[in-house]
Amino acid sequence: MKRSLLLVGFGIVLAVCGMSSAAQAQATRTWVSGVGDDATPCSRTAPCKTWPGAISKTADCGEIDALDPGGFGTVTITKGITLDGGGGEGGQVASILASGVPAITINNSSVNCPFVVIRNLDINGIKSGTTGISVVSGGQVSLENVDIANFTQWCVDTSGATAAVSIVMYNTNLERCGGGGLRAVNPSAIRVNIEKSTIQRNGTAGSCTGGVGMGLFAGNSLSFINVHNSMISNNSCGGVESNGSSAKISLHECTVSNNQAFGVHATTSGIIQLAETSVTFNNGTGLLFDGAGQILTWQNNWVGGNSIDGARTGTLTVQ
C-alpha cells in the first residue's frame, strides 16, 4: 500500500514538473541572435538561432525580438505573434532569405490573438523565393518598416486566404517581385491600409492580366485598398488596378508614375478614387477605365506627361 502511494505521489510530481516545463517553453517574449542556438530557451541571455526555433517557444500573443543583425530563416506563423527585427529605420538589419519557398506564411488559427505584426525586417527572395508574405488565413496583419524584394511571385499575396483579412502597411517597400507588389484577392473581404510606402519595379515583361506586373491589384468585389502618401512607380505593367464588381482603391497624396502599361485602371465595375494625387509619365494611359469601371476624382490631381492622359468618369463630392 505504501509503495502504491509512493508511486502515485511520484507520478504527481512528474506531472507538475511536466506542466512547469511546458509553461516555461511558452514565454511571452523570446529572442533570436545570429550566434544563438534553437536548443536554448530563447531567453534574452540564451537566444535562439531562428524565427521557427523561437516561435515554438513563444506563447500566443507573444513577441520575438532580434538581438543583432542576421538571417533568421523562413517561418510559418500559426499564432498571434510579433516578429521584430529591432533597430528601426537606419538601425540593425535582421532578415529572412528565402529560396524556393515563401519567406513568411501567415496561417494564424488563434482565436484570442488574431493579429500578426512584422516589424523592422528585410525579406529577400534572392530571385528564387516564391512569395514574400503569403496570407493563407484570416485576421489582422501589420507590416511596419519592412522591405520585401526579389521574389518570383508576389511581394504580398492574400489569394490563398479563406477568411477576411485586414492589412496595415506602414513605411514599407515592395520591390522587384515578379508577380507584382500586393495582390488583394480571396473569397472574403480584404481591407488594406497603406501609409508612407513604396511599391516599385515589380513584374516581368509579358502578360498584364490577373494583376500580374502591377503595383497594387484589387481583384474581387470585397477588396478595399486605401493608400496615403505613397509612391507606386516603374512597375512592368500598371501602377494600380481595381478589377472586380465594386472593388475599391482610394489614393490620397500619392504618386503613380513611370509604370509601363498604365497609371491607374478601373475595370469590371471596379472603382478608383483619387484626391491630391499625381499620375504622371506612365508609358500608356494615365487614367484608364473600361468594363463599367469608374475613376472618380476630386479636382486637385495632377495628370500629365503620360502617353495618353485619359480621363475620369466622374467627380468626388467634397464634404
BAFISE-358394 format. One record per residue: residue in one letter; x negated, z negated, y negated of N, C-alpha, C in turn. Coordinates in steps of 0.02 Angstrom, whole numbers, padded with zeros to 5 digits, always signed. Each point is the difference from the previous one (the first is absolute). Layout:
<gutis>
aXZYXZYXZY;...
</gutis>
This chain:
<gutis>
m-00041+00000+00060+00041+00000-00060-00043+00000-00063;k-00051-00044+00001-00045-00003-00057-00036+00067-00010;r-00017+00030+00058-00035+00064-00005+00045+00053-00031;s+00064-00001+00018+00048+00048-00028+00007-00009-00075;l+00006-00064-00020+00006-00013-00072-00063+00023-00038;l-00057-00011+00032-00063+00021-00031-00002+00075-00009;l+00022+00037+00051+00001+00073-00005+00049+00024-00054;v+00058-00033-00003+00049+00019-00051-00030-00012-00070;g-00031-00059-00009-00031-00015-00064-00054+00049-00018;f-00040+00019+00049-00054+00049-00011+00030+00067-00021;g+00056+00019+00032+00032+00063-00018+00026+00000-00071;i+00027-00059-00021+00025-00004-00069-00056+00006-00050;v-00057-00032+00015-00058+00005-00044-00023+00072-00006;l-00003+00036+00056-00021+00070-00002+00048+00042-00041;a+00066-00013+00007+00049+00038-00037-00007-00012-00075;v-00010-00064-00019-00009-00016-00071-00063+00033-00027;c-00054-00001+00039-00062+00032-00021+00010+00075-00008;g+00039+00029+00047+00013+00071-00004+00039+00018-00062;m+00051-00041-00018+00039+00013-00060-00043-00008-00062;s-00044-00050+00001-00045-00010-00057-00046+00059-00010;s-00025+00026+00057-00045+00058-00003+00036+00061-00028;a+00063+00009+00023+00039+00058-00023+00013-00006-00075;a+00015-00062-00023+00013-00009-00071-00062+00015-00041;q-00058-00021+00025-00062+00014-00036-00014+00074-00002;a+00022+00037+00052-00014+00072+00004+00040+00039-00052;q+00053-00029-00026+00043+00034-00048-00008-00033-00069;a-00057+00010-00031-00012-00028-00066+00038+00040-00053;t+00018-00032-00055+00034+00035-00053-00047+00044-00041;r-00065-00016+00002-00049+00041-00035-00062+00007+00042;t-00022+00062+00009-00061+00012+00039-00046+00046-00040;w-00061+00011+00028-00052+00035-00037-00036+00050+00045;v-00024+00054-00030-00043+00048+00035-00065+00008-00039;s-00053+00018+00036-00065+00011-00031-00037+00053+00040;g-00042+00037-00035-00041+00050+00034-00047-00029+00051;v-00014-00065-00004-00043-00033+00048+00040-00051+00042;g+00066+00010+00003+00043-00046+00037+00003+00016+00074;d+00043-00035+00036+00007+00006+00072+00073-00013+00018;d+00033+00047+00034+00070-00008+00017+00013-00056+00050;a-00052-00028+00030+00008-00055+00046+00007-00067-00036;t-00010+00000-00065+00003-00062-00039+00072-00013-00022;p+00014-00058-00031+00068-00015-00024+00021+00040-00062;c-00045+00039-00029+00014+00039-00061+00009-00046-00060;s-00032-00056+00000+00003-00046-00057-00049+00022-00054;r+00001-00036-00056-00045+00016-00055-00073-00005+00020;t-00017-00048+00042-00069-00009+00021-00016+00034+00066;a+00051+00025+00035-00011+00036+00063+00046+00061+00001;p-00014+00049-00044+00046+00057-00008-00002+00048+00059;c+00053+00040+00004+00003+00053+00051-00036+00063-00025;k-00006+00049+00044-00035+00062-00015+00048+00055-00023;t+00063-00001+00024+00046+00056-00012+00069-00026-00021;w+00038+00045-00031+00070-00016-00015+00039-00015+00063;p-00004+00042+00054+00038-00017+00060-00019-00067+00030;g-00065-00017-00002-00021-00064+00026+00031-00057-00039;a+00005+00007-00065+00028-00053-00042+00076-00003+00003;i+00032+00059+00006+00073+00000-00003+00030-00036+00060;s-00035+00001+00056+00026-00035+00060-00003-00075-00009;k-00038-00024-00049-00008-00072-00011+00032-00023-00065;t+00040+00045-00031+00031-00015-00064+00075-00005+00008;a+00030-00051-00028+00071-00012+00007+00041+00051-00040;d+00062+00009+00020+00047+00040-00038+00004-00028-00071;c+00001+00045-00049-00001-00017-00072-00071-00019-00023;g-00050+00007+00042-00067-00022-00017-00040+00054-00036;e-00065-00016-00010-00044+00044-00039-00069+00003+00032;i-00028+00061-00001-00069+00010+00024-00041+00025-00059;d-00055-00034-00016-00043+00017-00056-00069+00021+00024;a-00029+00050-00034-00068+00022+00015-00049-00040-00042;l-00051-00027+00032-00051-00040-00035-00053+00043-00033;d-00012+00061+00027-00054+00041-00025+00016+00073+00016;p-00039+00048-00027+00012+00070+00015-00008+00014+00074;g+00037+00049+00025-00006+00019+00070+00057+00043+00022;g-00007+00033+00057+00053+00038+00032+00030-00044+00055;f+00065-00015-00005+00029-00050+00043+00049+00028+00052;g+00001+00066+00009+00036+00029+00056+00073+00018-00015;t+00025+00049+00037+00071+00019-00005+00042-00056+00029;v+00064-00002-00021+00041-00057+00019+00074+00020+00004;t+00036-00030+00047+00072+00004+00004+00028-00067-00021;i+00044+00000-00049+00027-00062-00028+00070-00010+00028;t+00011-00054+00037+00064-00013+00032+00035-00062-00028;k-00026-00028-00053+00029-00059-00031-00007+00005-00075;g+00033-00045-00038-00010-00002-00071-00069-00027-00015;i-00041+00039-00036-00070-00019-00009-00026+00030-00065;t-00052-00031-00028-00037+00028-00057-00071+00014+00023;l-00023+00061-00010-00071+00018+00010-00031+00008-00069;d-00048-00043-00017-00031+00002-00066-00075+00013+00008;g-00022+00058-00025-00071+00017+00004-00043-00039-00048;g+00031-00037-00047-00038-00042-00047-00032+00041-00055;g-00017-00034-00054-00040+00031-00052+00041+00035-00054;g+00055+00034+00018+00039+00035-00050-00037+00060-00029;e+00022+00024-00058-00031+00058-00031-00072-00015-00018;g-00045+00043+00022-00070-00007-00016-00036-00053+00040;g+00034-00031+00048-00031-00052+00041-00026+00028+00065;q-00003-00042+00051-00026+00020+00065+00045+00053+00031;v-00027+00034+00051+00038+00053+00032+00011-00018+00073;a+00060-00022+00016+00021-00008+00070+00036+00064+00019;s-00010+00022+00062+00025+00066+00017+00025+00005+00072;i+00033+00057+00012+00019+00021+00067-00022+00073+00007;l-00039+00015+00051-00016+00069+00018+00039+00017+00063;a+00038+00055-00003+00044+00018+00056-00019+00070+00026;s-00010+00005+00064-00016+00064+00032+00050+00014+00055;g+00041+00053-00009+00046+00022+00051+00064-00040+00006;v+00009-00051-00042+00059-00044+00003+00020-00018-00071;p+00060-00029-00010+00017-00027-00066-00045-00060-00016;a-00013-00011-00063-00039-00058-00020+00041-00064+00006;i+00060+00001-00028+00045-00058+00004+00069+00025+00023;t+00024-00030+00054+00068+00012+00023+00040-00063-00013;i+00054+00007-00038+00042-00058-00016+00062+00002+00043;n+00004-00047+00047+00057-00005+00046+00022-00073+00000;n+00019-00023-00058+00015-00071-00011+00069-00018+00028;s+00000-00042+00050+00063-00021+00031+00022-00069-00022;s-00035-00030-00047+00016-00068-00022+00067-00003-00036;v+00039-00051+00018+00063-00012-00034-00011-00044-00062;n-00045-00048+00006-00012-00047-00054-00042+00030-00056;c-00045+00046+00017-00046+00030-00050+00000+00076+00007;p+00049+00033-00029+00004+00073+00007-00044+00037-00050;f-00056-00031-00022-00042+00033-00049-00073+00004+00024;v-00033+00054-00020-00071+00010+00014-00034+00018-00066;v-00056-00032-00015-00037+00013-00062-00070+00025+00020;i-00020+00058-00026-00067+00027+00008-00032+00001-00069;r-00056-00037-00008-00027-00010-00068-00076+00008+00000;n-00026+00033-00051-00073+00005-00010-00036+00029+00061;l+00020+00061+00018-00026+00028+00062-00013+00075-00007;d-00056+00024+00027-00014+00071+00006+00016+00022+00071;i+00041+00053+00006+00022+00024+00066-00021+00073+00005;n-00046+00016+00045-00031+00066+00003+00010+00030+00069;g+00029+00059+00002+00012+00035+00064-00058+00043+00022;i-00054+00004-00041-00060+00039+00015+00017+00068+00031;k+00055+00030-00024+00022+00068+00019+00021+00006+00073;s+00011-00056+00034+00025+00003+00069+00056-00051+00013;g+00004-00052-00040+00056-00047+00006+00065+00035-00015;t+00054-00019+00035+00062+00037-00007+00039-00019-00063;t+00018-00063-00007+00040-00022-00057-00032-00063-00030;g+00002-00006-00066-00027-00060-00031+00040-00061+00016;i+00063+00000-00021+00046-00055+00016+00064+00032+00028;s+00016-00018+00063+00060+00025+00033+00049-00057+00007;v+00059+00007-00030+00051-00052+00003+00050+00020+00054;v+00002-00039+00054+00045+00016+00057+00052-00054+00010;s+00008-00044-00049+00052-00050+00001+00030-00005-00069;g+00050-00041-00009+00029-00011-00065-00037-00055-00037;g+00030-00023-00054-00029-00056-00038-00034+00022-00063;q-00040-00045-00028-00031+00010-00065-00076+00007+00007;v-00028+00049-00035-00072+00013+00002-00025+00005-00071;s-00054-00037-00015-00032+00004-00066-00072+00024+00009;l-00019+00050-00041-00068+00025-00002-00028-00014-00069;e-00051-00042-00005-00027-00021-00063-00076+00011-00002;n-00023+00040-00047-00072+00016-00005-00026+00029+00066;v+00032+00051+00024-00017+00031+00064-00020+00072-00011;d-00053+00022+00035-00022+00070-00002+00008+00029+00070;i+00040+00053+00007+00011+00032+00065-00021+00073-00006;a-00046+00022+00044-00027+00068-00008-00023+00028+00067;n-00001+00066+00003-00033+00038+00055+00035-00006+00067;f+00066+00002+00001+00038+00001+00063+00026+00070+00013;t+00010+00016+00064+00022+00067+00018+00074+00010-00014;q+00039-00054-00001+00071+00005-00012+00016-00031-00068;w+00041-00051-00003+00022-00028-00064-00040-00063-00017;c-00009-00010-00064-00030-00064-00022+00047-00058+00017;v+00064+00008-00018+00052-00050+00016+00061+00037+00026;d+00025-00022+00058+00054+00036+00033+00052-00048+00027;t+00064+00012-00016+00054-00042+00026+00043+00037+00051;s-00020+00059+00021+00043+00042+00042+00015-00032+00068;g-00043-00047+00023+00012-00032+00064+00043-00062-00004;a+00019-00020-00060+00038-00063-00008+00071+00008+00026;t+00026-00053+00029+00067+00001+00028+00048-00045-00038;a-00023-00030-00055+00042-00043-00041-00020+00009-00073;a+00038-00030-00044-00013+00007-00072-00069-00026-00019;v-00033+00036-00045-00068-00017-00022-00001-00005-00076;s-00036-00050-00024-00013-00006-00072-00075-00004-00011;i-00027+00046-00041-00072+00002-00013-00012-00009-00074;v-00047-00044-00017-00025-00007-00068-00073+00019+00000;m-00021+00045-00044-00069+00024-00002-00026-00009-00071;y-00052-00041-00007-00028-00014-00066-00075+00013+00000;n-00023+00037-00051-00072+00013-00009-00031+00026+00065;t+00031+00051+00028-00020+00026+00065-00014+00074-00005;n-00049+00024+00039-00019+00070+00000+00013+00031+00069;l+00038+00055+00001+00012+00038+00061-00034+00068-00009;e-00051+00015+00041-00042+00058-00015-00025+00034+00063;r+00000+00066-00002-00030+00042+00052+00029-00013+00070;c+00066-00007+00004+00034-00005+00065+00032+00068+00015;g-00013+00025+00060+00020+00068+00017+00075+00013-00003;g+00040-00050+00020+00073+00009-00004+00026-00005-00070;g-00022-00050-00036+00023-00012-00068-00011-00072-00019;g+00024-00018-00059-00010-00068-00025+00046-00051+00033;l+00064+00002-00018+00049-00047+00027+00062+00038+00021;r+00022-00013+00063+00061+00032+00026+00052-00054+00011;a+00056+00005-00036+00055-00047+00006+00056+00033+00039;v-00002-00007+00066+00049+00030+00044+00013-00048+00058;n+00062-00014+00014+00021-00032+00062+00076-00004+00001;p+00030-00023+00054+00074+00001+00003+00032-00052-00045;s-00039-00048-00025+00028-00054-00041-00023+00006-00072;a+00021-00047-00041-00018+00002-00072-00073-00015-00010;i-00031+00036-00047-00069-00010-00019-00003-00007-00075;r-00027-00056-00024-00007-00011-00071-00074-00011-00015;v-00027+00040-00045-00071-00002-00017-00007-00009-00075;n-00041-00048-00020-00017-00010-00071-00076+00006-00008;i-00022+00045-00044-00071+00015-00008-00018-00012-00073;e-00054-00037-00011-00022-00018-00067-00075+00009-00005;k-00023+00033-00053-00071+00004-00017-00041+00025+00060;s+00020+00056+00028-00033+00026+00061-00016+00074-00008;t-00042+00025+00046-00022+00069-00001+00012+00032+00068;i+00031+00058+00000+00013+00037+00062-00028+00070-00011;q-00057+00016+00033-00036+00060-00019-00036+00032+00060;r-00010+00067-00006-00041+00039+00046+00024-00005+00072;n+00065-00007+00010+00026-00004+00068+00022+00069+00024;g+00002+00008+00066+00022+00062+00031-00057+00047+00014;t+00015+00049+00043-00046+00054+00015+00036+00066-00011;a-00038+00053-00005+00030+00066-00011+00047+00017+00058;g+00058+00028-00015+00047+00017+00053+00072-00009-00022;s+00043-00014+00048+00071-00006-00014+00015-00059-00045;c+00047+00010-00046+00021-00053-00045+00072-00019+00016;t+00015-00015+00063+00067-00018+00020+00000-00070+00030;g+00058-00032-00002+00006-00067+00028-00042-00052-00034;g-00017+00014-00062-00040-00047-00038-00075+00007+00008;v-00022+00042+00046-00072+00007+00013-00036+00025-00062;g-00055-00032-00016-00041+00020-00057+00024-00025-00066;m+00047-00047+00000+00028-00024-00062-00023-00071-00015;g+00001-00017-00064-00019-00067-00019+00052-00051+00022;l+00062+00011-00021+00056-00043+00019+00056+00042+00029;f+00029-00024+00056+00054+00037+00032+00056-00048+00020;a+00059+00009-00029+00060-00037+00020+00042+00047+00041;g+00009-00016+00065+00028+00049+00045+00066-00016+00032;n+00036-00051-00022+00067-00010+00026+00044-00032-00053;s+00064-00003+00013+00048-00018-00052-00006-00072-00024;l-00034-00042+00038-00007-00070-00019-00070-00017-00024;s-00036+00051-00024-00067-00011-00027+00004-00008-00076;f-00028-00055-00025+00000-00013-00072-00071-00019-00020;i-00032+00042-00041-00070-00013-00021-00001-00005-00076;n-00027-00055-00024-00009-00010-00072-00074-00005-00015;v-00025+00041-00047-00072+00003-00016-00008-00011-00075;h-00047-00045-00017-00013-00014-00071-00075+00000-00013;n-00020+00031-00055-00069-00004-00024-00049+00021+00055;s+00011+00057+00031-00041+00022+00056-00015+00075-00007;m-00051+00023+00038-00022+00070-00003+00007+00032+00069;i+00029+00060+00001+00010+00038+00062-00030+00069-00013;s-00058+00013+00029-00036+00060-00021-00041+00032+00057;n-00012+00065-00008-00046+00037+00043+00019-00001+00074;n+00064-00008+00015+00022+00004+00070+00009+00073+00020;s-00013+00016+00064-00006+00070+00020+00066+00038-00005;c+00056-00035+00005+00065+00033-00009+00030-00024-00065;g+00045-00047+00003+00032-00023-00061-00016-00072-00016;g+00021-00019-00060-00010-00069-00021+00053-00046+00030;v+00064+00015-00014+00055-00044+00019+00058+00043+00025;e+00028-00019+00059+00059+00036+00024+00053-00049+00024;s+00062+00011-00024+00059-00036+00024+00041+00049+00041;n+00005-00013+00065+00029+00049+00046+00049-00035+00046;g+00061-00006-00021+00051-00033+00040+00060-00015-00043;s+00058-00002+00030+00061-00012-00037-00005-00066-00038;s-00004+00005-00065-00004-00058-00045-00064-00040+00006;a-00052+00025+00034-00066-00033-00004-00022+00000-00072;k-00028-00056-00023-00014-00006-00071-00072-00022-00013;i-00032+00034-00048-00066-00020-00024+00004-00006-00076;s-00025-00056-00026-00001-00011-00072-00072-00007-00023;l-00020+00039-00051-00067-00002-00028+00003-00022-00073;h-00036-00053-00017-00001-00025-00068-00072-00011-00022;e-00019+00031-00055-00068-00005-00027-00052+00021+00053;c+00012+00056+00032-00044+00025+00052-00031+00067-00021;t-00053+00020+00036-00030+00066-00008+00003+00036+00067;v+00030+00060+00000+00003+00043+00059-00036+00065-00019;s-00061+00009+00025-00040+00056-00026-00045+00030+00054;n-00015+00065-00011-00049+00036+00040+00016+00001+00075;n+00064-00007+00018+00020+00010+00069+00007+00074+00014;q-00009+00021+00062-00010+00070+00013+00063+00042+00010;a+00056-00031+00017+00061+00040+00010+00053-00013-00053;f+00009-00061-00020+00049-00018-00051-00016-00070-00026;g+00034-00017-00054-00006-00068-00026+00049-00046+00034;v+00065+00008-00017+00053-00039+00033+00051+00049+00028;h+00029-00018+00058+00046+00045+00035+00059-00040+00025;a+00060+00018-00022+00062-00031+00025+00037+00052+00041;t+00014-00016+00063+00032+00048+00044+00048-00035+00047;t+00046+00038+00031+00048-00027+00048+00036-00060-00029;s+00024+00006-00061+00036-00052-00036-00043-00059-00020;g-00065+00004+00007-00044-00053-00023+00001-00005-00076;i-00018-00059-00026+00002-00012-00072-00068-00026-00023;i-00026+00028-00055-00060-00026-00032+00016-00015-00073;q-00018-00061-00022+00011-00021-00069-00067-00009-00035;l-00006+00025-00062-00062-00003-00038+00012-00033-00068;a-00044-00046-00018+00001-00028-00067-00071-00013-00022;e-00018+00023-00060-00067-00010-00028-00054+00020+00050;t+00009+00058+00031-00044+00023+00053-00028+00069-00017;s-00063+00011+00020-00035+00064-00012-00002+00040+00064;v+00025+00061-00001-00003+00047+00056-00038+00061-00025;t-00065+00003+00015-00042+00050-00032-00050+00032+00048;f-00017+00063-00014-00055+00036+00032+00007+00004+00076;n+00062+00000+00024+00010+00010+00072-00001+00074+00016;n-00030+00018+00056-00007+00070+00020+00063+00023+00036;g+00053+00006-00037+00066+00016+00025+00050-00023-00052;t+00062-00011+00021+00052-00021-00046-00005-00075-00014;g+00001-00018-00062-00004-00071-00018+00061-00038+00022;l+00059+00023-00024+00064-00030+00019+00037+00049+00044;l+00003-00014+00065+00028+00047+00048+00060-00032+00034;f+00057+00036+00001+00059-00025+00035+00034+00057+00037;d+00029-00016+00057+00039+00047+00038+00043-00040+00049;g+00044+00035+00037+00040-00033+00051+00040-00059-00027;a+00029+00006-00059+00040-00052-00032-00042-00059-00023;g-00067+00008-00001-00042-00053-00026+00009-00008-00075;q-00013-00060-00025+00008-00014-00072-00064-00030-00029;i-00019+00025-00059-00054-00030-00039+00030-00023-00065;l+00002-00065-00010+00031-00030-00058-00053-00032-00044;t+00001+00016-00064-00053-00025-00045+00031-00030-00063;w-00037-00048-00027+00011-00022-00068-00042+00045-00045;q+00016+00007-00062-00033+00048-00043-00066-00027-00028;n-00043-00023+00043-00064-00026-00024-00056+00015+00050;n+00007+00053+00038-00051+00021+00048-00041+00057-00028;w-00059+00009+00029-00043+00056-00019-00007+00045+00060;v+00027+00060-00003-00003+00049+00053-00033+00063-00029;g-00061+00016+00024-00034+00058-00028-00063+00017+00039;g-00022+00062-00007-00062+00022+00031+00006+00014+00075;n+00061-00004+00028+00010+00018+00070+00004+00076+00007;s-00009+00026+00060+00008+00073+00009+00069+00021-00024;i+00050-00038+00018+00068+00006-00027+00022-00071-00016;d+00021-00012-00061+00018-00069-00017+00064-00022+00034;g+00049+00046+00009+00063-00018+00030+00045-00037-00049;a+00053-00029+00026+00048-00032-00044+00037-00056+00037;r+00028-00044-00039+00040-00053+00029+00070+00025+00016;t+00037-00038+00039+00070+00017+00013+00048-00041-00042;g-00025-00055-00027+00044-00042-00041-00041-00053-00036;t+00035-00042-00038-00033-00051-00039+00018-00070+00024;l-00044-00047-00016+00014-00070+00012+00031-00030-00062;t+00046-00044+00009+00032-00033-00057-00039-00063-00019;v-00019-00005-00063-00035-00058-00023+00049-00057-00010;q-00013-00056+00032+00047-00057-00003-00017-00045-00059;
</gutis>
